[in-house]
Amino acid sequence: MSATPHWIYGIFPALFLILFMVGMILTFRHDWSRLAELYRTYEEAPPNFWRMQSGAVGLIYYKSTLNVGVSRQGLYLSIFPLFSFGLPPLLIPWNAVRKIEVANQLFEKRLRLYLSSPEIKLILREDVLESAKEYLAAQGFEWV
């Protein structure tokens, strides 16, 4: 009867952890990559720019790693470089927003923006989007 080496019992948890992390990275990249196909930008961040914000892009919540900018051309989004893992900055035009609704959390006012193509939701703080009021009004949205 042969004895199984003890190190073999460590392989299964390590393999599970590696597969879990790969799955999380692929999930993390999915919605952002879909947006990048249409809205990738090489432009610099606009003057109205807030670093280290929290918000959601699709199913992923970015806690203090999301950079948000507002310009006449659209909504600029990027991820703090240390965490971007090759995800490019985005410039989403205002006409890509099809619906806006309030998505408040406890003590923080947030807005949920529904994009038309691809159908992805963004959740951002209301005060960050305050300077977008005139651009959204031009698209027919009343400020909520």
URNOR-V398331 format. One record per run of one state. SS is the DSSP state (a for helix, b for strand, c for the rest). FROM is the first residue (numbers start at 0). TO is the last residue. Records with the same first field share a line. If there is no record, write none. Layout:
SS = FROM-TO, FROM-TO
This chain:
c = 0-6, 40-46, 57-58, 70-72, 79-79, 83-88, 102-103, 105-106, 108-108, 115-119, 138-143
a = 7-38, 80-82, 93-95, 125-137
b = 39-39, 47-56, 59-69, 73-78, 89-92, 96-101, 104-104, 107-107, 109-114, 120-124
